[in-house]
């Protein structure tokens, strides 16, 4: 099944981002630590050009720490950062070491920002734009950097509707922008990872297809997480059997004793998004 979601407000957000980019000194790209490659927006790479970039792996408290360490290395190699002007920081949840995250990210912004503008020493504050796919954690990061709640946070896509500016100190001004995807999600596996992680609204998804993808991945890479979460005495033989087992264990039974696979799929997807299946990463470098 092909997954696509590119509403009108997102096209407007992309246009606004393109117009704003020339006036920015540096980009903070927020990625989902559970799917760092899938959550990289190719539109941003096109608009960014040679501007320096700090990548923040958000939700790292929900990701496999060993795989996150591998991503931190991979994203700072020449292949991961083609112009050689970037750094990567892992950021956990909203309440986990916020001071450390703030200090690290701001220090990198000041280190990487160009010291001259149009050939003259920059006399103004560093202008930093924060971008990422929907529901990736941009607002959480901005609130962490600001040390107060200045951006609305939610666990669904498209919470941020318009651009806003946040003055952090005399040296850094942030611009927050709505999350944007790209017009066509050509990589089907990446689209499923984005859907499973919550970057797409539930109304745009076929829950059973997304859960089937997630169940297959968990069965291959994190089978013990499935066993522990759903009290399975033995591992099912495939993704469809995983959903049936979840349905039986959680009482998702329709009239006639038929298992409600849609309800089982809903349980699996929201358990993953909530971190109830343990620390899971959907892709490796």
LOMAR-668286 format. One record per residue (C-alpha): x, y, z; residue in three letters; residue number from 1. Coordinates in pm, 1 decimal. Example, Ala and Ser with C-alpha at 12.3 -4.5 7.8 and 13.67 -1.06 7.14 Angstrom:
+----------+----------+----------+------+------+
|        x |        y |        z | resn | resi |
+----------+----------+----------+------+------+
|   1230.0 |   -450.0 |    780.0 |  ala |    1 |
|   1367.0 |   -106.0 |    714.0 |  ser |    2 |
+----------+----------+----------+------+------+
end
This chain:
+----------+----------+----------+------+------+
|        x |        y |        z | resn | resi |
+----------+----------+----------+------+------+
|      0.0 |      0.0 |      0.0 |  unk |    1 |
|    132.3 |    343.4 |    -93.4 |  unk |    2 |
|    132.4 |    602.9 |    185.9 |  unk |    3 |
|    103.7 |    967.7 |     84.3 |  unk |    4 |
|     11.4 |   1281.1 |    279.8 |  unk |    5 |
|     83.9 |   1632.4 |    155.6 |  unk |    6 |
|   -201.3 |   1870.1 |    250.6 |  unk |    7 |
|   -225.4 |   2228.9 |    130.6 |  unk |    8 |
|    -86.1 |   2382.5 |    449.6 |  unk |    9 |
|    230.7 |   2178.5 |    402.7 |  unk |   10 |
|    286.3 |   2316.7 |     53.9 |  unk |   11 |
|    249.9 |   2666.6 |    198.5 |  unk |   12 |
|    496.8 |   2580.4 |    476.3 |  unk |   13 |
|    749.8 |   2460.1 |    219.6 |  unk |   14 |
|    717.2 |   2787.0 |     27.5 |  unk |   15 |
|    760.5 |   2988.7 |    347.1 |  unk |   16 |
|   1068.7 |   2783.3 |    437.3 |  unk |   17 |
|   1221.9 |   2845.7 |     94.9 |  unk |   18 |
|   1166.0 |   3219.8 |    134.5 |  unk |   19 |
|   1312.2 |   3225.2 |    486.3 |  unk |   20 |
|   1619.3 |   3010.7 |    422.5 |  unk |   21 |
|   1845.4 |   3276.5 |    262.3 |  unk |   22 |
|   1823.9 |   3492.3 |    576.2 |  unk |   23 |
|   1919.9 |   3211.4 |    813.6 |  unk |   24 |
|   2274.3 |   3142.0 |    932.6 |  unk |   25 |
|   2231.1 |   2783.4 |   1044.2 |  unk |   26 |
|   1977.7 |   2499.5 |   1039.2 |  unk |   27 |
|   1875.0 |   2267.9 |   1320.2 |  unk |   28 |
|   1722.6 |   1958.3 |   1164.4 |  unk |   29 |
|   1530.3 |   1748.3 |   1414.0 |  unk |   30 |
|   1525.1 |   1377.4 |   1330.1 |  unk |   31 |
|   1345.4 |   1089.5 |   1498.9 |  unk |   32 |
|   1614.2 |    878.4 |   1667.5 |  unk |   33 |
|   1404.9 |    568.5 |   1592.7 |  unk |   34 |
|   1415.9 |    643.1 |   1217.4 |  unk |   35 |
|   1692.6 |    895.5 |   1143.8 |  unk |   36 |
|   1717.2 |    827.1 |    772.3 |  unk |   37 |
|   1344.0 |    806.4 |    706.4 |  unk |   38 |
|   1287.1 |   1137.0 |    887.5 |  unk |   39 |
|   1547.2 |   1328.0 |    683.2 |  unk |   40 |
|   1361.2 |   1554.5 |    443.9 |  unk |   41 |
|   1519.7 |   1571.2 |     94.7 |  unk |   42 |
|   1346.9 |   1906.2 |     41.7 |  unk |   43 |
|   1555.5 |   2049.4 |    325.3 |  unk |   44 |
|   1878.3 |   1925.9 |    167.8 |  unk |   45 |
|   1779.7 |   2106.1 |   -150.3 |  unk |   46 |
|   1684.3 |   2433.4 |     22.9 |  unk |   47 |
|   1970.7 |   2431.7 |    269.3 |  unk |   48 |
|   2256.0 |   2434.9 |     22.9 |  unk |   49 |
|   2589.6 |   2480.0 |    199.9 |  unk |   50 |
|   2453.6 |   2624.6 |    524.7 |  unk |   51 |
|   2585.9 |   2451.3 |    837.5 |  unk |   52 |
|   2349.7 |   2213.9 |   1013.3 |  unk |   53 |
|   2307.3 |   2072.4 |   1362.6 |  unk |   54 |
|   2108.0 |   1750.9 |   1357.5 |  unk |   55 |
|   1923.8 |   1655.3 |   1674.8 |  unk |   56 |
|   1813.6 |   1295.8 |   1723.1 |  unk |   57 |
|   1493.9 |   1352.2 |   1919.8 |  unk |   58 |
|   1316.4 |   1084.5 |   2125.4 |  unk |   59 |
|   1644.6 |    903.0 |   2180.3 |  unk |   60 |
|   1506.0 |    777.8 |   2512.8 |  unk |   61 |
|   1268.2 |    561.9 |   2305.2 |  unk |   62 |
|   1538.0 |    432.4 |   2068.4 |  unk |   63 |
|   1785.2 |    145.9 |   2094.4 |  unk |   64 |
|   2090.7 |    316.5 |   2251.8 |  unk |   65 |
|   2342.5 |     98.2 |   2068.1 |  unk |   66 |
|   2188.5 |    184.1 |   1731.3 |  unk |   67 |
|   2167.1 |    551.9 |   1827.2 |  unk |   68 |
|   2541.3 |    553.2 |   1891.8 |  unk |   69 |
|   2594.4 |    407.6 |   1544.8 |  unk |   70 |
|   2372.9 |    678.2 |   1392.0 |  unk |   71 |
|   2565.9 |    952.8 |   1571.9 |  unk |   72 |
|   2879.9 |    827.8 |   1399.6 |  unk |   73 |
|   2718.0 |    768.6 |   1060.4 |  unk |   74 |
|   2555.5 |   1110.9 |   1039.9 |  unk |   75 |
|   2884.0 |   1291.6 |   1100.4 |  unk |   76 |
|   3077.3 |   1105.0 |    830.5 |  unk |   77 |
|   3134.8 |   1270.1 |    490.2 |  unk |   78 |
|   2847.2 |   1061.4 |    352.3 |  unk |   79 |
|   2611.3 |   1173.7 |    628.1 |  unk |   80 |
|   2715.9 |   1539.7 |    612.2 |  unk |   81 |
|   2829.8 |   1609.5 |    255.2 |  unk |   82 |
|   2948.0 |   1967.5 |    305.6 |  unk |   83 |
|   3139.2 |   1880.6 |    620.8 |  unk |   84 |
|   2972.0 |   2154.0 |    824.0 |  unk |   85 |
|   2750.6 |   1976.1 |   1072.1 |  unk |   86 |
|   2720.7 |   1801.0 |   1406.5 |  unk |   87 |
|   2475.5 |   1553.8 |   1558.2 |  unk |   88 |
|   2328.4 |   1554.0 |   1910.1 |  unk |   89 |
|   2103.2 |   1292.5 |   2071.3 |  unk |   90 |
|   1814.4 |   1437.7 |   2271.1 |  unk |   91 |
|   1598.4 |   1230.1 |   2504.5 |  unk |   92 |
|   1250.8 |   1316.9 |   2625.7 |  unk |   93 |
|   1125.3 |   1657.2 |   2727.2 |  unk |   94 |
|   1227.3 |   1617.2 |   3092.2 |  unk |   95 |
|   1552.4 |   1424.9 |   3049.4 |  unk |   96 |
|   1867.9 |   1634.4 |   3098.4 |  unk |   97 |
|   1725.3 |   1950.9 |   2937.7 |  unk |   98 |
|   2014.2 |   2165.7 |   3062.4 |  unk |   99 |
|   2267.7 |   1939.9 |   2897.3 |  unk |  100 |
|   2079.2 |   1941.6 |   2567.3 |  unk |  101 |
|   2040.6 |   2318.7 |   2574.8 |  unk |  102 |
|   2408.6 |   2383.1 |   2645.8 |  unk |  103 |
|   2527.8 |   2139.1 |   2381.4 |  unk |  104 |
|   2300.6 |   2258.0 |   2100.6 |  unk |  105 |
|   2356.7 |   2629.5 |   2165.6 |  unk |  106 |
|   2732.6 |   2579.3 |   2181.1 |  unk |  107 |
|   2725.8 |   2403.5 |   1844.2 |  unk |  108 |
|   2511.5 |   2677.6 |   1691.2 |  unk |  109 |
|   2759.5 |   2942.4 |   1798.4 |  unk |  110 |
|   3053.7 |   2730.0 |   1684.0 |  unk |  111 |
|   2919.1 |   2653.1 |   1337.3 |  unk |  112 |
|   2744.4 |   2980.4 |   1249.7 |  unk |  113 |
|   2937.6 |   3189.6 |    996.6 |  unk |  114 |
|   3122.9 |   3481.4 |   1152.3 |  unk |  115 |
|   3085.8 |   3699.9 |    845.7 |  unk |  116 |
|   2782.1 |   3803.2 |    641.9 |  unk |  117 |
|   2831.4 |   3944.0 |    290.2 |  unk |  118 |
|   3202.8 |   3974.3 |    362.0 |  unk |  119 |
|   3155.3 |   4172.7 |    683.3 |  unk |  120 |
|   3189.4 |   4061.4 |   1043.7 |  unk |  121 |
|   2843.0 |   3960.0 |   1164.5 |  unk |  122 |
|   2721.2 |   4212.6 |   1420.0 |  unk |  123 |
|   2376.4 |   4066.1 |   1475.7 |  unk |  124 |
|   2249.9 |   3756.9 |   1656.1 |  unk |  125 |
|   2284.8 |   3417.5 |   1490.7 |  unk |  126 |
|   1967.5 |   3327.3 |   1306.1 |  unk |  127 |
|   1878.2 |   2961.4 |   1344.4 |  unk |  128 |
|   1584.7 |   2786.3 |   1179.8 |  unk |  129 |
|   1442.3 |   2464.5 |   1328.0 |  unk |  130 |
|   1298.3 |   2216.8 |   1078.4 |  unk |  131 |
|   1182.4 |   1857.2 |   1064.7 |  unk |  132 |
|    900.1 |   1627.0 |    965.9 |  unk |  133 |
|    569.8 |   1650.6 |   1156.4 |  unk |  134 |
|    556.0 |   1529.3 |   1517.4 |  unk |  135 |
|    931.5 |   1473.4 |   1534.7 |  unk |  136 |
|    995.7 |   1687.1 |   1843.2 |  unk |  137 |
|   1072.8 |   2036.3 |   1711.6 |  unk |  138 |
|    853.1 |   2213.5 |   1965.8 |  unk |  139 |
|    996.3 |   2007.6 |   2251.6 |  unk |  140 |
|   1348.1 |   2105.6 |   2144.0 |  unk |  141 |
|   1256.7 |   2474.3 |   2116.4 |  unk |  142 |
|   1102.9 |   2471.4 |   2464.2 |  unk |  143 |
|   1417.6 |   2301.3 |   2594.4 |  unk |  144 |
|   1644.4 |   2560.3 |   2430.4 |  unk |  145 |
|   1428.0 |   2848.4 |   2552.7 |  unk |  146 |
|   1408.1 |   2709.2 |   2906.2 |  unk |  147 |
|   1032.7 |   2772.0 |   2906.5 |  unk |  148 |
|    720.7 |   2673.7 |   2717.2 |  unk |  149 |
|    707.9 |   2887.8 |   2404.0 |  unk |  150 |
|    591.2 |   2629.0 |   2149.2 |  unk |  151 |
|    282.9 |   2408.7 |   2162.9 |  unk |  152 |
|    366.1 |   2039.9 |   2204.6 |  unk |  153 |
|    146.2 |   1749.4 |   2100.6 |  unk |  154 |
|    169.8 |   1379.5 |   2014.4 |  unk |  155 |
|     12.9 |   1416.6 |   1671.1 |  unk |  156 |
|    130.9 |   1570.4 |   1341.9 |  unk |  157 |
|     73.0 |   1933.8 |   1242.8 |  unk |  158 |
|     57.8 |   2085.5 |   1593.0 |  unk |  159 |
|    268.0 |   2384.4 |   1482.3 |  unk |  160 |
|     63.1 |   2575.9 |   1224.0 |  unk |  161 |
|    270.3 |   2889.6 |   1162.1 |  unk |  162 |
|    624.4 |   3023.7 |   1182.5 |  unk |  163 |
|    727.5 |   3192.6 |   1507.1 |  unk |  164 |
|   1050.5 |   3346.5 |   1635.3 |  unk |  165 |
|   1204.6 |   3285.7 |   1976.4 |  unk |  166 |
|   1486.1 |   3500.5 |   2114.6 |  unk |  167 |
|   1710.7 |   3277.3 |   2323.8 |  unk |  168 |
|   1971.6 |   3535.3 |   2420.4 |  unk |  169 |
|   2159.5 |   3820.5 |   2260.4 |  unk |  170 |
|   2346.8 |   3572.9 |   2041.6 |  unk |  171 |
|   2078.6 |   3337.4 |   1903.5 |  unk |  172 |
|   1730.7 |   3384.3 |   1753.3 |  unk |  173 |
|   1531.1 |   3073.0 |   1663.4 |  unk |  174 |
|   1263.1 |   3038.0 |   1399.2 |  unk |  175 |
|   1015.4 |   2753.6 |   1450.4 |  unk |  176 |
|    832.6 |   2622.4 |   1144.0 |  unk |  177 |
|    551.8 |   2374.6 |   1080.8 |  unk |  178 |
|    670.9 |   2023.8 |   1009.4 |  unk |  179 |
|    686.0 |   1939.8 |    642.4 |  unk |  180 |
|    709.9 |   1623.1 |    438.9 |  unk |  181 |
|    787.6 |   1601.3 |     70.2 |  unk |  182 |
|    525.9 |   1572.5 |   -204.9 |  unk |  183 |
|    583.5 |   1204.8 |   -285.0 |  unk |  184 |
|    707.1 |    940.7 |    -38.1 |  unk |  185 |
|    876.4 |    719.1 |   -294.5 |  unk |  186 |
|   1055.9 |    490.4 |    -47.4 |  unk |  187 |
|    773.3 |    268.0 |     77.4 |  unk |  188 |
|    969.2 |    126.4 |    373.0 |  unk |  189 |
|   1064.1 |    478.6 |    486.2 |  unk |  190 |
|    698.7 |    584.7 |    456.1 |  unk |  191 |
|    595.9 |    295.7 |    681.3 |  unk |  192 |
|    861.4 |    394.6 |    935.4 |  unk |  193 |
|    730.0 |    751.0 |    938.1 |  unk |  194 |
|    374.3 |    623.3 |    977.4 |  unk |  195 |
|    468.6 |    390.3 |   1261.9 |  unk |  196 |
|    658.0 |    669.7 |   1438.3 |  unk |  197 |
|    360.8 |    909.0 |   1417.9 |  unk |  198 |
|    477.8 |   1156.9 |   1153.0 |  unk |  199 |
|    156.7 |   1101.6 |    957.0 |  unk |  200 |
|   -196.9 |   1148.6 |   1090.7 |  unk |  201 |
|   -390.2 |    834.0 |   1173.7 |  unk |  202 |
|   -659.6 |    937.6 |    926.6 |  unk |  203 |
|   -408.4 |    894.4 |    642.8 |  unk |  204 |
|   -311.0 |    540.2 |    742.9 |  unk |  205 |
|   -425.5 |    185.8 |    690.3 |  unk |  206 |
|   -355.3 |     72.4 |   1047.0 |  unk |  207 |
|   -339.0 |   -294.4 |    959.8 |  unk |  208 |
|    -74.9 |   -242.3 |    689.0 |  unk |  209 |
|    138.6 |    -20.1 |    914.2 |  unk |  210 |
|    106.4 |   -263.4 |   1205.6 |  unk |  211 |
|    193.8 |   -555.6 |    977.1 |  unk |  212 |
|    514.1 |   -371.7 |    879.6 |  unk |  213 |
|    592.3 |   -297.8 |   1245.9 |  unk |  214 |
|    518.6 |   -651.3 |   1360.3 |  unk |  215 |
|    749.7 |   -799.9 |   1096.1 |  unk |  216 |
|   1029.8 |   -563.3 |   1195.5 |  unk |  217 |
|    986.0 |   -630.8 |   1567.7 |  unk |  218 |
|    971.8 |  -1004.3 |   1511.5 |  unk |  219 |
|   1302.0 |   -987.6 |   1322.0 |  unk |  220 |
|   1494.8 |   -739.7 |   1538.8 |  unk |  221 |
|   1327.7 |   -720.9 |   1880.3 |  unk |  222 |
|   1138.5 |  -1047.2 |   1932.2 |  unk |  223 |
|   1183.9 |  -1038.9 |   2309.6 |  unk |  224 |
|   1008.2 |   -702.5 |   2321.1 |  unk |  225 |
|    700.2 |   -864.4 |   2167.5 |  unk |  226 |
|    719.7 |  -1160.5 |   2402.7 |  unk |  227 |
|    752.8 |   -942.4 |   2711.9 |  unk |  228 |
|    488.7 |   -683.3 |   2621.7 |  unk |  229 |
|    215.3 |   -924.7 |   2520.4 |  unk |  230 |
|    295.4 |  -1220.6 |   2743.3 |  unk |  231 |
|    363.9 |  -1457.3 |   2456.0 |  unk |  232 |
|    483.8 |  -1803.0 |   2554.8 |  unk |  233 |
|    620.2 |  -1861.6 |   2205.1 |  unk |  234 |
|    698.8 |  -1633.5 |   1915.2 |  unk |  235 |
|    454.4 |  -1629.3 |   1622.5 |  unk |  236 |
|    578.2 |  -1735.3 |   1281.7 |  unk |  237 |
|    501.2 |  -1411.4 |   1099.8 |  unk |  238 |
|    357.3 |  -1060.5 |   1120.0 |  unk |  239 |
|     -3.7 |  -1167.9 |   1066.0 |  unk |  240 |
|     28.8 |  -1421.6 |   1346.2 |  unk |  241 |
|    174.7 |  -1149.1 |   1573.5 |  unk |  242 |
|   -138.0 |   -937.1 |   1529.4 |  unk |  243 |
|   -364.1 |  -1237.2 |   1589.7 |  unk |  244 |
|   -170.3 |  -1320.0 |   1907.4 |  unk |  245 |
|   -201.6 |   -960.5 |   2031.6 |  unk |  246 |
|   -573.5 |   -970.2 |   1956.4 |  unk |  247 |
|   -619.1 |  -1288.7 |   2156.5 |  unk |  248 |
|   -414.0 |  -1163.9 |   2450.9 |  unk |  249 |
|   -590.3 |   -825.8 |   2462.5 |  unk |  250 |
|   -944.8 |   -950.2 |   2409.4 |  unk |  251 |
|   -995.7 |   -800.0 |   2064.6 |  unk |  252 |
|  -1271.8 |  -1043.7 |   1977.6 |  unk |  253 |
|  -1572.8 |   -975.6 |   1756.2 |  unk |  254 |
|  -1897.8 |  -1166.3 |   1741.4 |  unk |  255 |
|  -1842.7 |  -1528.9 |   1652.9 |  unk |  256 |
|  -1500.9 |  -1537.3 |   1816.4 |  unk |  257 |
|  -1328.5 |  -1361.1 |   1526.8 |  unk |  258 |
|  -1018.2 |  -1160.9 |   1623.8 |  unk |  259 |
|  -1046.2 |   -788.5 |   1548.5 |  unk |  260 |
|   -715.7 |   -735.5 |   1369.5 |  unk |  261 |
|   -774.5 |   -359.9 |   1337.5 |  unk |  262 |
|   -793.1 |   -321.1 |   1715.7 |  unk |  263 |
|   -483.4 |   -537.1 |   1756.7 |  unk |  264 |
|   -303.9 |   -318.1 |   1500.9 |  unk |  265 |
|   -407.8 |     -5.0 |   1691.9 |  unk |  266 |
|   -263.8 |   -152.7 |   2011.9 |  unk |  267 |
|     70.2 |   -241.3 |   1851.6 |  unk |  268 |
|    114.2 |     99.3 |   1685.8 |  unk |  269 |
|     33.1 |    301.9 |   1995.5 |  unk |  270 |
|    240.1 |     75.3 |   2219.5 |  unk |  271 |
|    537.3 |    141.7 |   1992.0 |  unk |  272 |
|    480.6 |    517.2 |   1983.6 |  unk |  273 |
|    448.5 |    528.0 |   2360.7 |  unk |  274 |
|    771.1 |    335.8 |   2420.1 |  unk |  275 |
|    583.3 |     44.7 |   2577.4 |  unk |  276 |
|    770.0 |   -207.9 |   2362.7 |  unk |  277 |
|   1104.0 |    -96.1 |   2503.4 |  unk |  278 |
|   1383.4 |     86.6 |   2327.3 |  unk |  279 |
|   1333.0 |     12.2 |   1958.0 |  unk |  280 |
|   1494.0 |    161.8 |   1646.2 |  unk |  281 |
|   1336.0 |    100.7 |   1306.6 |  unk |  282 |
|   1648.8 |    130.1 |   1089.9 |  unk |  283 |
|   2024.2 |     98.5 |   1114.0 |  unk |  284 |
|   2286.2 |    315.4 |    939.0 |  unk |  285 |
+----------+----------+----------+------+------+
end
